[in-house]
Amino acid sequence: MLPGGGKSRSLTDTTPEFQGRSRQVWNLPRSAIALTLASLNIDLFQRILI
């Protein structure tokens, strides 16, 4: 029994409540990162065009 594998499995497959929380927690950073990347890309494109 590996400690890392056991921990990851227990964390991901413990309860549906934890899964729902983890999904919300993961969705928020993804959207934020996507927005920041989009804004950065727009700034870079504007600088290149201008």
mmCIF file as gemmi writes it, N, C-alpha and C atoms, coordinates in Angstrom:
data_model
loop_
_atom_site.group_PDB
_atom_site.id
_atom_site.type_symbol
_atom_site.label_atom_id
_atom_site.label_alt_id
_atom_site.label_comp_id
_atom_site.label_asym_id
_atom_site.label_entity_id
_atom_site.label_seq_id
_atom_site.pdbx_PDB_ins_code
_atom_site.Cartn_x
_atom_site.Cartn_y
_atom_site.Cartn_z
_atom_site.occupancy
_atom_site.B_iso_or_equiv
_atom_site.pdbx_formal_charge
_atom_site.auth_seq_id
_atom_site.auth_asym_id
_atom_site.pdbx_PDB_model_num
ATOM 1 N N . MET Axp A 1 ? 0.85 -1.199 0 1 0 ? 1 A 1
ATOM 2 C CA . MET Axp A 1 ? 0 0 0 1 0 ? 1 A 1
ATOM 3 C C . MET Axp A 1 ? 0.883 1.246 0 1 0 ? 1 A 1
ATOM 4 N N . LEU Axp A 2 ? 0.819 2.013 -1.07 1 0 ? 2 A 1
ATOM 5 C CA . LEU Axp A 2 ? 1.621 3.233 -1.149 1 0 ? 2 A 1
ATOM 6 C C . LEU Axp A 2 ? 0.876 4.385 -0.477 1 0 ? 2 A 1
ATOM 7 N N . PRO Axp A 3 ? 1.574 5.21 0.303 1 0 ? 3 A 1
ATOM 8 C CA . PRO Axp A 3 ? 0.907 6.325 0.985 1 0 ? 3 A 1
ATOM 9 C C . PRO Axp A 3 ? 0.311 7.329 0.008 1 0 ? 3 A 1
ATOM 10 N N . GLY Axp A 4 ? 1.05 7.634 -1.08 1 0 ? 4 A 1
ATOM 11 C CA . GLY Axp A 4 ? 0.543 8.605 -2.052 1 0 ? 4 A 1
ATOM 12 C C . GLY Axp A 4 ? -0.726 8.102 -2.716 1 0 ? 4 A 1
ATOM 13 N N . GLY Axp A 5 ? -0.702 6.843 -3.215 1 0 ? 5 A 1
ATOM 14 C CA . GLY Axp A 5 ? -1.875 6.299 -3.892 1 0 ? 5 A 1
ATOM 15 C C . GLY Axp A 5 ? -3.062 6.239 -2.957 1 0 ? 5 A 1
ATOM 16 N N . GLY Axp A 6 ? -2.834 5.758 -1.727 1 0 ? 6 A 1
ATOM 17 C CA . GLY Axp A 6 ? -3.929 5.665 -0.768 1 0 ? 6 A 1
ATOM 18 C C . GLY Axp A 6 ? -4.527 7.029 -0.485 1 0 ? 6 A 1
ATOM 19 N N . LYS Axp A 7 ? -3.661 8.03 -0.302 1 0 ? 7 A 1
ATOM 20 C CA . LYS Axp A 7 ? -4.166 9.372 -0.007 1 0 ? 7 A 1
ATOM 21 C C . LYS Axp A 7 ? -4.987 9.892 -1.184 1 0 ? 7 A 1
ATOM 22 N N . SER Axp A 8 ? -4.455 9.784 -2.399 1 0 ? 8 A 1
ATOM 23 C CA . SER Axp A 8 ? -5.161 10.319 -3.561 1 0 ? 8 A 1
ATOM 24 C C . SER Axp A 8 ? -6.507 9.616 -3.724 1 0 ? 8 A 1
ATOM 25 N N . ARG Axp A 9 ? -6.522 8.3 -3.564 1 0 ? 9 A 1
ATOM 26 C CA . ARG Axp A 9 ? -7.786 7.569 -3.727 1 0 ? 9 A 1
ATOM 27 C C . ARG Axp A 9 ? -8.777 7.994 -2.662 1 0 ? 9 A 1
ATOM 28 N N . SER Axp A 10 ? -8.318 8.048 -1.392 1 0 ? 10 A 1
ATOM 29 C CA . SER Axp A 10 ? -9.232 8.403 -0.308 1 0 ? 10 A 1
ATOM 30 C C . SER Axp A 10 ? -9.768 9.823 -0.501 1 0 ? 10 A 1
ATOM 31 N N . LEU Axp A 11 ? -8.91 10.735 -0.974 1 0 ? 11 A 1
ATOM 32 C CA . LEU Axp A 11 ? -9.347 12.121 -1.149 1 0 ? 11 A 1
ATOM 33 C C . LEU Axp A 11 ? -10.361 12.24 -2.282 1 0 ? 11 A 1
ATOM 34 N N . THR Axp A 12 ? -10.151 11.491 -3.365 1 0 ? 12 A 1
ATOM 35 C CA . THR Axp A 12 ? -11.022 11.644 -4.53 1 0 ? 12 A 1
ATOM 36 C C . THR Axp A 12 ? -12.298 10.817 -4.402 1 0 ? 12 A 1
ATOM 37 N N . ASP Axp A 13 ? -12.217 9.66 -3.729 1 0 ? 13 A 1
ATOM 38 C CA . ASP Axp A 13 ? -13.361 8.738 -3.715 1 0 ? 13 A 1
ATOM 39 C C . ASP Axp A 13 ? -13.995 8.596 -2.341 1 0 ? 13 A 1
ATOM 40 N N . THR Axp A 14 ? -13.814 9.574 -1.443 1 0 ? 14 A 1
ATOM 41 C CA . THR Axp A 14 ? -14.359 9.425 -0.101 1 0 ? 14 A 1
ATOM 42 C C . THR Axp A 14 ? -15.879 9.573 -0.121 1 0 ? 14 A 1
ATOM 43 N N . THR Axp A 15 ? -16.381 10.772 -0.387 1 0 ? 15 A 1
ATOM 44 C CA . THR Axp A 15 ? -17.818 11.013 -0.321 1 0 ? 15 A 1
ATOM 45 C C . THR Axp A 15 ? -18.252 11.923 -1.461 1 0 ? 15 A 1
ATOM 46 N N . PRO Axp A 16 ? -19.515 11.848 -1.864 1 0 ? 16 A 1
ATOM 47 C CA . PRO Axp A 16 ? -20.018 12.72 -2.937 1 0 ? 16 A 1
ATOM 48 C C . PRO Axp A 16 ? -19.923 14.19 -2.539 1 0 ? 16 A 1
ATOM 49 N N . GLU Axp A 17 ? -20.064 14.481 -1.231 1 0 ? 17 A 1
ATOM 50 C CA . GLU Axp A 17 ? -19.954 15.881 -0.79 1 0 ? 17 A 1
ATOM 51 C C . GLU Axp A 17 ? -18.572 16.42 -1.121 1 0 ? 17 A 1
ATOM 52 N N . PHE Axp A 18 ? -17.538 15.628 -0.805 1 0 ? 18 A 1
ATOM 53 C CA . PHE Axp A 18 ? -16.17 16.083 -1.08 1 0 ? 18 A 1
ATOM 54 C C . PHE Axp A 18 ? -15.966 16.224 -2.577 1 0 ? 18 A 1
ATOM 55 N N . GLN Axp A 19 ? -16.531 15.305 -3.353 1 0 ? 19 A 1
ATOM 56 C CA . GLN Axp A 19 ? -16.391 15.395 -4.814 1 0 ? 19 A 1
ATOM 57 C C . GLN Axp A 19 ? -17.025 16.686 -5.314 1 0 ? 19 A 1
ATOM 58 N N . GLY Axp A 20 ? -18.199 17.029 -4.818 1 0 ? 20 A 1
ATOM 59 C CA . GLY Axp A 20 ? -18.858 18.266 -5.231 1 0 ? 20 A 1
ATOM 60 C C . GLY Axp A 20 ? -18.015 19.475 -4.864 1 0 ? 20 A 1
ATOM 61 N N . ARG Axp A 21 ? -17.469 19.465 -3.637 1 0 ? 21 A 1
ATOM 62 C CA . ARG Axp A 21 ? -16.628 20.587 -3.214 1 0 ? 21 A 1
ATOM 63 C C . ARG Axp A 21 ? -15.407 20.685 -4.106 1 0 ? 21 A 1
ATOM 64 N N . SER Axp A 22 ? -14.759 19.548 -4.342 1 0 ? 22 A 1
ATOM 65 C CA . SER Axp A 22 ? -13.541 19.568 -5.166 1 0 ? 22 A 1
ATOM 66 C C . SER Axp A 22 ? -13.872 20.085 -6.564 1 0 ? 22 A 1
ATOM 67 N N . ARG Axp A 23 ? -15.016 19.687 -7.107 1 0 ? 23 A 1
ATOM 68 C CA . ARG Axp A 23 ? -15.395 20.169 -8.449 1 0 ? 23 A 1
ATOM 69 C C . ARG Axp A 23 ? -15.542 21.685 -8.441 1 0 ? 23 A 1
ATOM 70 N N . GLN Axp A 24 ? -16.254 22.218 -7.443 1 0 ? 24 A 1
ATOM 71 C CA . GLN Axp A 24 ? -16.425 23.675 -7.365 1 0 ? 24 A 1
ATOM 72 C C . GLN Axp A 24 ? -15.072 24.353 -7.219 1 0 ? 24 A 1
ATOM 73 N N . VAL Axp A 25 ? -14.221 23.814 -6.348 1 0 ? 25 A 1
ATOM 74 C CA . VAL Axp A 25 ? -12.905 24.424 -6.108 1 0 ? 25 A 1
ATOM 75 C C . VAL Axp A 25 ? -12.068 24.398 -7.373 1 0 ? 25 A 1
ATOM 76 N N . TRP Axp A 26 ? -12.177 23.302 -8.154 1 0 ? 26 A 1
ATOM 77 C CA . TRP Axp A 26 ? -11.365 23.207 -9.38 1 0 ? 26 A 1
ATOM 78 C C . TRP Axp A 26 ? -11.948 24.08 -10.487 1 0 ? 26 A 1
ATOM 79 N N . ASN Axp A 27 ? -13.269 24.205 -10.541 1 0 ? 27 A 1
ATOM 80 C CA . ASN Axp A 27 ? -13.889 24.996 -11.613 1 0 ? 27 A 1
ATOM 81 C C . ASN Axp A 27 ? -13.564 26.48 -11.456 1 0 ? 27 A 1
ATOM 82 N N . LEU Axp A 28 ? -13.55 26.98 -10.226 1 0 ? 28 A 1
ATOM 83 C CA . LEU Axp A 28 ? -13.284 28.411 -10.023 1 0 ? 28 A 1
ATOM 84 C C . LEU Axp A 28 ? -11.893 28.803 -10.511 1 0 ? 28 A 1
ATOM 85 N N . PRO Axp A 29 ? -10.824 28.12 -10.079 1 0 ? 29 A 1
ATOM 86 C CA . PRO Axp A 29 ? -9.488 28.492 -10.565 1 0 ? 29 A 1
ATOM 87 C C . PRO Axp A 29 ? -9.362 28.363 -12.075 1 0 ? 29 A 1
ATOM 88 N N . ARG Axp A 30 ? -9.979 27.341 -12.656 1 0 ? 30 A 1
ATOM 89 C CA . ARG Axp A 30 ? -9.883 27.165 -14.113 1 0 ? 30 A 1
ATOM 90 C C . ARG Axp A 30 ? -10.463 28.372 -14.832 1 0 ? 30 A 1
ATOM 91 N N . SER Axp A 31 ? -11.65 28.805 -14.426 1 0 ? 31 A 1
ATOM 92 C CA . SER Axp A 31 ? -12.274 29.96 -15.09 1 0 ? 31 A 1
ATOM 93 C C . SER Axp A 31 ? -11.44 31.214 -14.866 1 0 ? 31 A 1
ATOM 94 N N . ALA Axp A 32 ? -10.944 31.39 -13.638 1 0 ? 32 A 1
ATOM 95 C CA . ALA Axp A 32 ? -10.128 32.577 -13.346 1 0 ? 32 A 1
ATOM 96 C C . ALA Axp A 32 ? -8.868 32.569 -14.192 1 0 ? 32 A 1
ATOM 97 N N . ILE Axp A 33 ? -8.21 31.416 -14.264 1 0 ? 33 A 1
ATOM 98 C CA . ILE Axp A 33 ? -6.979 31.314 -15.063 1 0 ? 33 A 1
ATOM 99 C C . ILE Axp A 33 ? -7.297 31.578 -16.53 1 0 ? 33 A 1
ATOM 100 N N . ALA Axp A 34 ? -8.405 31.037 -17.013 1 0 ? 34 A 1
ATOM 101 C CA . ALA Axp A 34 ? -8.772 31.24 -18.419 1 0 ? 34 A 1
ATOM 102 C C . ALA Axp A 34 ? -8.996 32.731 -18.688 1 0 ? 34 A 1
ATOM 103 N N . LEU Axp A 35 ? -9.697 33.407 -17.774 1 0 ? 35 A 1
ATOM 104 C CA . LEU Axp A 35 ? -9.948 34.842 -17.961 1 0 ? 35 A 1
ATOM 105 C C . LEU Axp A 35 ? -8.643 35.623 -17.955 1 0 ? 35 A 1
ATOM 106 N N . THR Axp A 36 ? -7.756 35.308 -17.004 1 0 ? 36 A 1
ATOM 107 C CA . THR Axp A 36 ? -6.481 36.035 -16.93 1 0 ? 36 A 1
ATOM 108 C C . THR Axp A 36 ? -5.664 35.785 -18.184 1 0 ? 36 A 1
ATOM 109 N N . LEU Axp A 37 ? -5.623 34.534 -18.647 1 0 ? 37 A 1
ATOM 110 C CA . LEU Axp A 37 ? -4.862 34.222 -19.858 1 0 ? 37 A 1
ATOM 111 C C . LEU Axp A 37 ? -5.451 34.964 -21.051 1 0 ? 37 A 1
ATOM 112 N N . ALA Axp A 38 ? -6.774 35.006 -21.138 1 0 ? 38 A 1
ATOM 113 C CA . ALA Axp A 38 ? -7.413 35.705 -22.256 1 0 ? 38 A 1
ATOM 114 C C . ALA Axp A 38 ? -7.051 37.188 -22.226 1 0 ? 38 A 1
ATOM 115 N N . SER Axp A 39 ? -7.128 37.798 -21.046 1 0 ? 39 A 1
ATOM 116 C CA . SER Axp A 39 ? -6.795 39.227 -20.948 1 0 ? 39 A 1
ATOM 117 C C . SER Axp A 39 ? -5.334 39.454 -21.308 1 0 ? 39 A 1
ATOM 118 N N . LEU Axp A 40 ? -4.441 38.581 -20.835 1 0 ? 40 A 1
ATOM 119 C CA . LEU Axp A 40 ? -3.014 38.726 -21.153 1 0 ? 40 A 1
ATOM 120 C C . LEU Axp A 40 ? -2.801 38.59 -22.657 1 0 ? 40 A 1
ATOM 121 N N . ASN Axp A 41 ? -3.471 37.605 -23.259 1 0 ? 41 A 1
ATOM 122 C CA . ASN Axp A 41 ? -3.321 37.406 -24.704 1 0 ? 41 A 1
ATOM 123 C C . ASN Axp A 41 ? -3.818 38.628 -25.468 1 0 ? 41 A 1
ATOM 124 N N . ILE Axp A 42 ? -4.94 39.199 -25.042 1 0 ? 42 A 1
ATOM 125 C CA . ILE Axp A 42 ? -5.475 40.392 -25.711 1 0 ? 42 A 1
ATOM 126 C C . ILE Axp A 42 ? -4.461 41.531 -25.611 1 0 ? 42 A 1
ATOM 127 N N . ASP Axp A 43 ? -3.88 41.712 -24.412 1 0 ? 43 A 1
ATOM 128 C CA . ASP Axp A 43 ? -2.882 42.781 -24.241 1 0 ? 43 A 1
ATOM 129 C C . ASP Axp A 43 ? -1.702 42.548 -25.17 1 0 ? 43 A 1
ATOM 130 N N . LEU Axp A 44 ? -1.226 41.312 -25.248 1 0 ? 44 A 1
ATOM 131 C CA . LEU Axp A 44 ? -0.069 41.01 -26.099 1 0 ? 44 A 1
ATOM 132 C C . LEU Axp A 44 ? -0.407 41.289 -27.562 1 0 ? 44 A 1
ATOM 133 N N . PHE Axp A 45 ? -1.593 40.852 -27.998 1 0 ? 45 A 1
ATOM 134 C CA . PHE Axp A 45 ? -1.985 41.079 -29.4 1 0 ? 45 A 1
ATOM 135 C C . PHE Axp A 45 ? -2.084 42.573 -29.694 1 0 ? 45 A 1
ATOM 136 N N . GLN Axp A 46 ? -2.665 43.338 -28.77 1 0 ? 46 A 1
ATOM 137 C CA . GLN Axp A 46 ? -2.77 44.782 -28.976 1 0 ? 46 A 1
ATOM 138 C C . GLN Axp A 46 ? -1.379 45.396 -29.1 1 0 ? 46 A 1
ATOM 139 N N . ARG Axp A 47 ? -0.452 44.968 -28.237 1 0 ? 47 A 1
ATOM 140 C CA . ARG Axp A 47 ? 0.906 45.521 -28.288 1 0 ? 47 A 1
ATOM 141 C C . ARG Axp A 47 ? 1.56 45.181 -29.62 1 0 ? 47 A 1
ATOM 142 N N . ILE Axp A 48 ? 1.36 43.944 -30.087 1 0 ? 48 A 1
ATOM 143 C CA . ILE Axp A 48 ? 1.977 43.535 -31.355 1 0 ? 48 A 1
ATOM 144 C C . ILE Axp A 48 ? 1.357 44.328 -32.511 1 0 ? 48 A 1
ATOM 145 N N . LEU Axp A 49 ? 0.026 44.47 -32.506 1 0 ? 49 A 1
ATOM 146 C CA . LEU Axp A 49 ? -0.641 45.191 -33.591 1 0 ? 49 A 1
ATOM 147 C C . LEU Axp A 49 ? -0.236 46.66 -33.575 1 0 ? 49 A 1
ATOM 148 N N . ILE Axp A 50 ? -0.22 47.27 -32.399 1 0 ? 50 A 1
ATOM 149 C CA . ILE Axp A 50 ? 0.12 48.702 -32.299 1 0 ? 50 A 1
ATOM 150 C C . ILE Axp A 50 ? 1.641 48.836 -32.347 1 0 ? 50 A 1
